[in-house]
Amino acid sequence: MADRTRPIRIEVCVTEQERNLIRHKMAQLGARNMSAYFRKMAIDVYIIKVDYTEQKKLAAAVSRAAANINHICRRINSTGHFYEDDISELKAKQSEIWKLLKQCQKNEL
């Protein structure tokens, strides 16, 4: 073992199903040596971490606006009246949503 170019051993336990899946992926790649395949995957694979904070803010803003619209619609259906404050509130929520959308778009470009 002293003559090996890679003297450090790393072991991974898998289920039968996982081993079959690994072998299937190796076959797709044309790899025959599992150690070489694992080294290649562990070293060369890209890790992509996606930050969803802006999308969550946008979803929350849309949810709040939808809740307000439902509340106003229920009141209009029950009383037959709507108020100027309701319209201004909806416009403010819509403005907030547009602002978040523009920010997301700007960040992506």
PyMOL commands that set and color helices and strands:
alter all, ss='L'
color gray80, all
select helices_A, chain A and resi 16-29+34-44+53-79+84-108
alter helices_A, ss='H'
color red, helices_A
deselect
rebuild
show_as cartoon
